[in-house]
Amino acid sequence: MMKLLLVSLTLILTACSGKNKQNDTKAPIEVTQDLRAVLDTIRRTEQRPIQLRDSLIEIYGAESKEIQEQQSIYKKNHIINEKKIRTILDNHGWPKKEHLGELGNLTICNVIQHADNAIRIKYLPLMRQAVMDKKLEARFLVRAEDRIATESGDLQIYGGQMKYYPETKSFNVWPVYDPTNIDNRRAEIGLGPINEHLKNRFNFEWNLEEQLQRTAKFEKEINKNQ
């Protein structure tokens, strides 16, 4: 867990260190409008069923057939979208900001975020290099790192990942490393306070005492199973 924290902070503090040259031989993307059109289609087909799904949860419940229908549409669309994004990244590396348009980076990162953990791990070095090259904001990188941590059964570092807990039929933050200092870590990479993020993004109230208890319980379970 501490290792994950150190890795994340080191990435930001050493962003101006030596460049990774593995992408130097990749062909540049020259047709800007075509790329933006592709990314716009990906964004709409990826996000629309997710937005519909989430808007229906309060009406029908997280386990309803209406939710499952939207989830099925999203999964089918994601398979297609993931292939498109992987083709772009594998053939060209991380595109420059001027080639992406305003929502381009968000679209690419969302698709990676929605992929299997193996895919996120595969593209993590490319995302790190993109941050160093000023092609990508650090907030997208740490979101991927938190998702990798939660999918691996580790504590997350920056607190952006929510999970649905069937036993309580409610959403909550996946347990966080050192909840007391989470806002300090977020501030170091340009992120706002965790309570502000969770309230705006999920309409969820951050309760430090509750999260301290959840983290302690989580760590106890990990230690017991080791």
Secondary structure, DSSP 8 states (H G I E B T S, - for coil): -HHHHHHHHHHHHTTTS----TTTTS-----HHHHHHHHHHHHHHHHHHHHHHHHHHHHH-TTSHHHHHHHHHHHHHHHHHHHHHHHHHHHH-S--HHHH-TTHHHHHHHHHHHS-HHHHHHHHHHHHHHHHTTSS-HHHHHHHHHHHHHHTT--BSS---EEEETTTTEEEE--BSSGGGHHHHHHHTT---HHHHHHHHH-----HHHHHHHHHHHHHHHHHH-
